[in-house]
């Protein structure tokens, strides 16, 4: 007999997560309804992703253009928004702009310029976030904290993208205070950029916090948390 959706591992994980999100939000005086839960789909099957959608998840986070294109037609997308959250090469932009509602990982003028070009072709305005490499790690993409405002100023004149805010992945920190510091820094950067009142720049979104640190992200103003492992379990990579 087929297992009831309400009894599935994914459903139970989502119930637990929503309770934890509510608790984290209320603890810092925020409305839990302000925080969007995103399911990160990397390496997961469309069937498992659709199970999360059936449990009420309305945002999917895609890391790779090739994976998105291969699985797109298999997703149940009624009322669902797809966000691209991984590193995006300029030559892949054309493949995804008709499939996603937001790109979280704008990290260069060249990439923003290509998004503008491809969205103009299809008559679409793309919501984007600028990715900030808050820890200055060589292994991660994103602009530095000091460069973020300048990049946003440069791309604010484009007519086919809208800057909605910032995204970050902080370094892994065993010291909770250091982790707090990274999130607080991005929050302050968002406030500082918003005060400049640039046209086409709203700065109403902070995308920060994943399975291990989303409570800290929520404390510092995140309104999109990107969750993979805590929903689906450990990633299953194909055997070589």
C-alpha positions in Angstrom: 0.0 0.0 0.0 1.3 3.5 -0.9 2.5 5.4 2.1 0.3 8.5 2.9 2.0 11.8 2.1 1.3 13.0 5.6 3.3 10.1 7.0 6.3 10.5 4.7 9.8 11.5 5.9 9.7 14.7 3.8 6.3 15.7 5.3 7.6 15.1 8.8 10.8 17.1 8.1 8.8 20.0 6.8 6.4 20.0 9.8 9.4 20.0 12.1 11.1 22.8 10.1 8.0 25.0 10.1 7.8 24.7 13.9 11.5 25.6 14.2 11.0 28.6 11.9 8.0 29.8 13.9 10.0 29.5 17.1 13.1 31.3 15.8 10.9 34.1 14.4 8.9 34.6 17.5 12.0 34.5 19.7 13.3 37.6 17.9 10.0 39.4 17.6 9.3 38.6 14.0 6.2 37.4 12.3 6.8 33.8 11.1 4.7 34.5 8.0 7.6 36.9 6.8 10.0 34.0 6.4 9.8 31.9 3.2 10.9 28.3 3.3 12.8 27.3 0.1 13.5 23.7 -0.8 16.9 23.3 -2.3 16.6 20.6 -5.0 20.2 19.8 -5.8 20.6 16.0 -6.6 17.0 15.3 -5.6 14.6 13.4 -7.8 11.6 15.3 -9.3 9.3 12.9 -7.4 10.8 13.9 -4.0 10.7 17.6 -4.9 7.1 17.3 -5.9 6.4 15.7 -2.5 7.8 18.8 -0.8 5.5 20.9 -3.1 2.5 18.8 -2.1 3.4 19.6 1.5 3.1 23.3 0.9 6.6 24.4 -0.1 6.1 27.2 -2.7 9.7 28.0 -3.6 12.3 25.7 -5.1 16.0 26.6 -5.2 18.0 25.3 -8.2 21.8 25.2 -8.2 22.6 24.0 -11.7 21.2 25.1 -15.1 21.6 21.7 -16.6 19.7 20.0 -13.7 16.9 22.6 -13.9 16.4 22.2 -17.7 16.4 18.4 -17.4 13.8 18.3 -14.6 11.7 21.4 -15.3 8.9 19.6 -17.1 8.6 17.0 -14.4 7.9 19.5 -11.6 4.4 20.3 -10.2 4.6 24.0 -10.6 1.1 25.2 -9.9 1.6 28.2 -7.6 5.3 27.4 -7.2 8.2 29.8 -7.8 11.6 28.6 -9.0 14.7 30.6 -7.8 18.2 30.0 -9.2 20.6 30.0 -6.3 23.8 28.5 -7.6 26.8 30.0 -9.4 25.5 31.0 -12.9 27.8 31.2 -15.9 26.9 33.9 -18.4 26.6 31.3 -21.2 23.8 29.5 -19.2 21.6 32.5 -18.6 19.7 32.0 -21.9 18.7 28.5 -20.7 17.0 29.5 -17.5 15.5 33.0 -17.7 12.2 31.7 -19.0 12.0 29.2 -16.1 13.0 31.1 -13.0 11.4 34.0 -11.1 14.5 35.1 -9.2 18.3 34.8 -9.5 20.0 34.9 -6.1 23.6 34.7 -7.4 24.4 37.8 -9.3 28.1 38.4 -8.7 29.4 40.5 -11.6 28.4 43.2 -13.9 29.0 40.9 -16.9 26.4 38.4 -15.5 23.9 41.1 -14.8 24.4 42.5 -18.3 23.7 39.0 -19.8 20.5 38.6 -17.7 19.4 42.0 -18.9 20.1 41.0 -22.5 18.3 37.7 -22.4 15.3 39.0 -20.4 14.9 41.8 -22.9 14.6 39.2 -25.7 11.6 37.6 -24.0 10.0 40.8 -22.5 10.6 39.8 -18.9 11.8 41.7 -15.8 13.9 39.4 -13.6 14.2 39.9 -9.8 17.8 39.4 -8.7 19.8 39.4 -5.5 23.5 40.3 -5.4 25.6 37.5 -3.9 28.0 38.7 -1.2 31.1 36.6 -0.2 30.9 37.8 3.4 33.9 35.8 4.5 36.1 36.6 1.6 36.6 32.9 0.9 38.5 32.0 -2.3 36.4 28.9 -2.7 33.2 30.8 -2.9 31.7 33.2 -5.5 30.2 36.5 -4.7 31.4 40.1 -4.5 33.1 41.5 -1.4 31.1 43.5 1.2 32.9 46.6 -0.1 32.1 45.9 -3.7 28.4 45.2 -3.3 27.1 48.7 -3.3 29.1 49.7 -6.4 27.8 46.7 -8.4 24.2 47.4 -7.4 24.7 51.1 -8.5 26.0 49.9 -11.9 23.2 47.5 -12.6 20.3 49.6 -11.2 19.9 51.3 -14.6 19.0 48.1 -16.3 15.3 47.9 -17.3 14.9 44.1 -17.4 16.1 43.3 -13.9 15.2 44.5 -10.5 17.6 44.4 -7.5 15.6 43.0 -4.6 18.4 42.5 -2.0 21.3 40.3 -1.0 22.3 36.7 -0.7 25.1 35.1 1.2 26.6 31.9 2.4 28.8 32.6 5.4 31.9 30.5 6.3 31.4 27.5 8.5 32.1 28.8 12.0 32.4 26.7 15.2 32.1 30.0 17.1 28.4 31.0 17.1 29.4 34.7 17.8 31.5 34.7 14.6 28.5 33.3 12.7 26.3 35.9 14.2 28.8 38.5 13.0 28.6 37.5 9.4 24.8 37.6 9.3 24.7 40.9 11.1 27.2 42.4 8.6 25.0 41.5 5.6 22.0 42.9 7.4 23.7 46.2 8.0 25.0 46.2 4.4 21.4 45.8 3.2 20.3 48.7 5.4 23.1 50.9 4.2 22.4 50.3 0.5 18.6 50.8 1.0 19.3 54.3 2.5 20.9 55.3 -0.7 17.5 55.1 -2.3 18.7 54.0 -5.8 16.1 53.6 -8.5 15.1 50.0 -9.3 16.6 48.8 -6.0 14.2 47.8 -3.2 16.5 45.8 -0.8 13.5 44.0 0.7 14.9 40.5 0.5 17.7 38.8 2.5 18.4 35.3 1.4 20.6 33.8 4.1 20.5 30.7 6.3 20.5 27.0 5.5 19.9 23.8 7.3 22.5 24.3 10.0 22.2 28.1 10.6 18.7 29.3 9.5 17.7 30.4 13.0 20.7 32.8 13.1 19.7 34.0 9.6 16.2 34.7 10.8 17.5 36.6 13.8 19.3 38.9 11.5 16.5 39.6 9.1 16.5 36.8 6.6 13.2 36.3 4.8 14.2 33.4 2.5 15.9 30.4 4.1 17.4 27.8 1.7 16.9 24.3 3.0 18.0 21.0 1.4 19.3 18.5 3.9 16.8 19.2 6.6 14.0 18.5 4.2 15.3 15.7 2.0 18.1 14.2 4.0 21.8 13.9 2.9 22.3 14.5 -0.8 22.6 11.4 -3.0 25.3 11.9 -5.6 25.4 9.5 -8.5 28.1 6.9 -8.5 31.0 7.6 -10.9 
